[in-house]
């Protein structure tokens, strides 16, 4: 009996909970089927992933947040994001929650958000296996174990993966691409000028750089209205463009491990 119990509990488990009454489970399951290959199932052996589409996104994110995150929400209000990834608070993070804002299903945004959040499941599984659960670490331990560098690289990678999948469904045509990207560049500049600091500022940077990477046609990085090199250097240092190049070269967690010290230098230098 013990053998069969261990065999059952070692399997990868996926649950989808649609709490909206909008019949969104079918779309979610179809997209996850693209992502969950046999190799992914092997990687996530013993893990459980709960995908939740709640009626109220903000309160659900708060419920599964750790104490530090809840304190942040208490001070700043509920999350206004459209997707959230939350590892469980046990040592090995045996469970992951992916929480999806229901409005992403109104159009094609859900292709991007689901790919983004599931990419986190895979990368955090690698990190936790080597370093432990960062949700249980204090600030100094996170610094020692390269968590902040990992987090920023993981955000770049997840943003890129989500946008690449979205691009398959709806790619801006050549005439509208520059307008589309200029709009996001304006939003990025506004956010940075709004006084963001520290990890939040770098988070905005890596998301901006991921979008440039996905839509780079060989020309857009030459257009200051889309890729403002002087603004990037003024706000992120002379190595800002090197950060972009470095992030593009790190495609896997194994790559991250080789480059983590250089990333630390770039992000803190």
N, C-alpha and C positions, 0 to 999 in steps of 0.2 A: 504493500500500500504506500509506503514512504517513497519508493521509487516513482510511482505514478503521480504522487502529489508533487514531487520536485520537478518532474517532467512538465506538468501542467503549469506550475508557477513560473517556469523559466521561459515561457513563450512571450512574445511581444503581444500586447493587448491594446487595441484601439477602440475607443468609445466616442460616439458623436451624440451630443445632446442638443437638440433644437428646442429651445424654450419659448420660441416666438409665436408658434402656431402658423408660420408662413411657409412651411414645407421646404426648408432650406437644406435638409439633410442630404437629399439626392445630389445636389450640386457639390456639396462639400465632399461627399464620399467619392464622387467621380474624379475630382481633382486630386484627392489623396491617393487614389489608386495609381495615378501617374507617378507619384513620389515614392510609394512604399514598394520597392522592389524586394527580391529575395535577399539581396545583399543588405538592404536597409533593415529587414526583419532580423537578420543575423546580428547586425550591429546593435539593435535595440532589444536583443534577447533579455528577458527579465524586466523590461521596462513597460510602463503603462502610459499611454497618451490619451488624455481626455480633451476632446474638442467641444467647446461650449459656445453656443450662440444664444446669449441671454436676452431677456427682454430689456434689462437695464445693464448696460456695459460697465459703467463706472462703479456701481456698487459691487458687481461681481469681481472686477479686478481688485477692488479693495479687500474683498473677502479672502482672496488667495494670496495677497501680498504679504511680505515679511514685515516685521515691526518697523524697520527703518522706512520702508516704502509707505506703510500706513501713516507714519508720522508726517511724511512728505505730503500725502494726500490730505491729511488733517489741516495742514498749513496752507495748502495751495488749491484745494478742491479736487474732486474726482478726476481721473484720467480722461483726457479729451482725445486720446489716440483711437485708432480703429482696429488695432490688434494688440494682443498682449501674450507674453510667454512667461510662465511661472513654474519653475522647478519646485518639487516638494521639499520640505525642510528636514528630511532625513539625510544621513551622512552620504549615501550614494545617490540621492535624488532618484528614487525608484519610479517616481511619477512626474509627468509634465502636464501642465494645463495650457492649452491654447484657447484664448478667449477672443471671439470675433464680434465686432460691432455689426449688428444686423444690416445697417445701411450699405455695407460693402456689396451686398447682393442685389442692390437696385440696378447696378450696371456691371461692368467687367472688373471692378476693383478687387473682387474677391480672389481672382487669379493671382494677383500680386501679393495680397496679404497672407493667404494660406501658404504660398511658397515661402514667403519671408519667415513666417513663424515656425514652419516645420524645419527650415534650414537651421534655425536655432536649436531645435531638438537634437539634430545630428551633431552640431559643433559643440554644444554644451555637454553632450554625452562623452565626447573625446576629452574635453577639458576636465570634467569631473572624475573621469577614470584615472587621470594622471595626478591631478592636484587636489581633488576633493570638492565638495559642494561650496561654491562661493557665497551662497546665501547664508552660510553658517560662519563665515569668516569676518573678522574685524577689519578695519581699514588697513592696518599695517600688514596683516597677513595677505590681504588681497594684493598689496603692492609687491610683497616678496614673491608671490606666486603668479605674477604677470597677469593678474585678472583684468586690469584696466586696458592693457594692450590687447589682450584677447577680446574683451568686450567690444572695443572699437573696430578691430578687424572683423569680428563676427557680425557687427552691424553693417559694415561695408559689404560683406559677402551676402548677407541675407537680403539687403536692399537690392543688390545687383541681381540676385536670383529671382526675386519677386518681379522686378521690372522687366527682366528678360522674358519671363512667362507672360506678363501683361502685353509686352511688345508683340508676341505671337498672335494675340487676339485683336489688338488695335495699335497699329504702328502709325505715328504721325506721318503724313505724306511730306515730300520734299519741300513743298511750299510752306507748310505750317510748322515744320520741325524747329526752325530758328525761333519762331514766335513762342512755341511751346516751351523751349528750353530757356529763353530769355525771361519768361514769366517766372519760372522756378528759380532762376538766378536772382531775380529781383526779390523774391520771397526770402531766399537764403541771406542776401545782404541785409534785408530788413531785420531778420532774426538776430544776426550777429551784431548789428548796430543797436539792437534793443538791450544790450547789456549782458548777454549770456557769458558765462565764465566756466572755466574748468572742463569737466567731463561733458557737460551739456553743450558747450561750445564745440568741442571736438566731435560730439555725436552729430551735430548739424553738418559739420564739415564732411565727415565720412559718408553721410547720406547724399550730400551734394556731389561728392566725387564719384559715388557709385552711379548716379544718374548720368553724369558726363561719360563714364566708361561705357555704359550700356548703349548710349546713342551717338557715340563718337564715330563720325564718318570720315575722319581724317582731316576735317576742316574746322569743326566747331571749337577746338581748343585754340584756334587762331583768332577767334572773334571775342573781343573784350567784353561785349554785352552778354556773352554766354559763359565765358571762362575768364573771369577778371583776375589775371595773374598778379597785378599790382595789389589789388585788394586782398587776395589770399596771402601774399607775402607780408603785407602790412599788419594783418590780423593774426597770422599763424606762424610768422617767422620765415626766414629765407629758405627753410627746408620744406615749405608747404607743397611745392610741386614734386619734391622727392617723396613726400608722404604718399602722394597719389600714385606715383610710379611703383613704389614699394608695395602698396596695398594690391595693386593689379597683379603683382608677381606671386602673391601668396594665395594659392588656390586650395590648399588643404591644411588640416591641423598639423600635419607633419611639416609642411612648409612654415607654418607659424612658429613651431618649435625651433626651427633653424634660424628664423629671423627675429625672434622676440626681443633680443637685446638691442638690435638696431631699431626696431619699432619703439622701444622704450626711449631710446636716445632721441628719435624724431619727435615723439609726442611731448617730451619733457624738455627738449633742448632749446 
